[in-house]
Amino acid sequence: MVKHVAVLKGGWSVEREVSLVSGAAVAKALREINYDVSEIDVTADIAQDLAALKPDVVFNALHGRWGEDGCMQGLLEILQIPYSHSGVSASAMAMDKILSKKLFQTVGIPVAEDKIVTKSELFTADPLPRPFVVKPYNEGSSVGVVIVRGDDKFDQDMPGPWQDTDQVMVEKYLPGRELTVCVMDGKALAVTELKPRAGFYNYEAKYQAGKTDHIIPAQIDRRLTDLLMTYAEKAHNILGCRGVTRSDFRLDDGPGGDGTAYILEINTQPGMTPLSLVPEQAHHRGMTFTQLVSWMVEDASCGR
C-alpha cells in the first residue's frame, strides 16, 4: 500500500528558508518513488492540518526551534502519527547545548570550556580570555554565532544572540579544522572536512553554494577517523537519538592547539538541501538521495 507522507517544512524559526529547501527536495524525491506526498508550510494550525490530511507518516523537515527541539515531536506523539528523526526527549536535549555538553562528557567526548552568562555579564568584562565564541545555547546551523578575537570591538549594540535573549553561551575558541560525522541507524557513515573559503563555517557558509569545500573522506589518519566516528555514535546514543543525526567537531590543531577533537553540537534534523552533509555522506556510502529519504520514512515511529 502506498504511504501518504506529510512533509513538514518552513515554519517560523530563523531557519525557515533552509527548511523550505530541505522539504521541497524530500517531497520531490518521495514522489519520484511513488509515495503520496502532501507538503505543509507549517503554521500554528498544524494540528488541524494534520488531522484533516490523516497522513500515515510525517517527514519532519523543519529546522530550528519549535520544529527540532521536541515541540513538534510532542504534538506528533499526541496525534499518534509516526514521524522521522529523533523523539521528544532526544530532540529537546540535543537543542539544549548546556545539557547535551554535560551528557557528552559522561561518555568521554571532549567539549570546549564554556560559561553561561547574562547580557550584562557579557559586556561588563570578557567571560573568557580572547578569542572566544558567543552563541545561543538553543539554536542550530550556527545561527547567531559571533567570534570575538584580540582587539575586536565588542559591545551590546552589535548584532549577536544577546539581542534576542538575556543568556548566552560563551565558549573557548578552538582554532583548527571543522569536521562532521553523520550517523544513520546508530552507525557512523563517514568523516567530512569542511573548509570555508572565507571566515568560519557560519550559516551562510553552510547553505550558500561555493562558500565551503567539502572533503570526503576527510584527509586525516585512520585513528582519528575511527575516533570521530565513535564519538558521533556515542553522542547519538547517549541522547537516545534515532534515524539520522549529524555531529560537528573542531579539531584543535591550529597554532598552540592540543590536537584534541572537540564536539560542538549534534543535529537531530540535519539539512536535506543540495549542499547538505547527510545526503553527501550517504552517497559516499553508495546510497542515493531517494533511497535515503525512503529509509527515513520507513524508519519513522512514535513512542521511542
C-alpha positions, 0 to 999 in steps of 0.5 A, a space after each residue: 500500500 502506498 504511504 501518504 507522507 506529510 512533509 513538514 517544512 518552513 515554519 517560523 524559526 530563523 531557519 525557515 528558508 533552509 527548511 523550505 529547501 530541505 522539504 521541497 527536495 524530500 517531497 520531490 524525491 518521495 514522489 519520484 518513488 511513488 509515495 503520496 506526498 502532501 507538503 505543509 508550510 507549517 503554521 500554528 494550525 498544524 494540528 488541524 492540518 494534520 488531522 484533516 490530511 490523516 497522513 500515515 507518516 510525517 517527514 519532519 523537515 523543519 529546522 530550528 526551534 519549535 520544529 527540532 527541539 521536541 515541540 513538534 515531536 510532542 504534538 506528533 506523539 499526541 496525534 499518534 502519527 509516526 514521524 522521522 528523526 529523533 523523539 521528544 526527549 532526544 530532540 529537546 536535549 540535543 537543542 539544549 547545548 548546556 545539557 547535551 555538553 554535560 551528557 557528552 562528557 559522561 561518555 568521554 567526548 571532549 567539549 570546549 570550556 564554556 560559561 553561561 552568562 547574562 547580557 550584562 555579564 557579557 559586556 561588563 568584562 570578557 567571560 573568557 580570555 580572547 578569542 572566544 565564541 558567543 552563541 545561543 545555547 538553543 539554536 542550530 546551523 550556527 545561527 547567531 554565532 559571533 567570534 570575538 578575537 584580540 582587539 575586536 570591538 565588542 559591545 551590546 549594540 552589535 548584532 549577536 544572540 544577546 539581542 534576542 535573549 538575556 543568556 548566552 553561551 560563551 565558549 573557548 575558541 578552538 582554532 583548527 579544522 571543522 569536521 562532521 560525522 553523520 550517523 544513520 541507524 546508530 552507525 557512523 557513515 563517514 568523516 567530512 572536512 569542511 573548509 570555508 573559503 572565507 571566515 568560519 563555517 557560519 550559516 551562510 557558509 553552510 547553505 550558500 553554494 561555493 562558500 565551503 569545500 567539502 572533503 570526503 573522506 576527510 584527509 586525516 589518519 585512520 585513528 582519528 577517523 575511527 575516533 570521530 566516528 565513535 564519538 558521533 555514535 556515542 553522542 547519538 546514543 547517549 541522547 537516545 537519538 534515532 534515524 539520522 543525526 549529524 555531529 560537528 567537531 573542531 579539531 584543535 590543531 591550529 597554532 598552540 592547539 592540543 590536537 584534541 577533537 572537540 564536539 560542538 553540537 549534534 543535529 537531530 534534523 540535519 539539512 536535506 538541501 543540495 549542499 547538505 552533509 547527510 545526503 553527501 555522506 550517504 552517497 559516499 556510502 553508495 546510497 542515493 538521495 531517494 533511497 535515503 529519504 525512503 529509509 527515513 520514512 520507513 524508519 519513522 515511529 512514535 513512542 521511542 
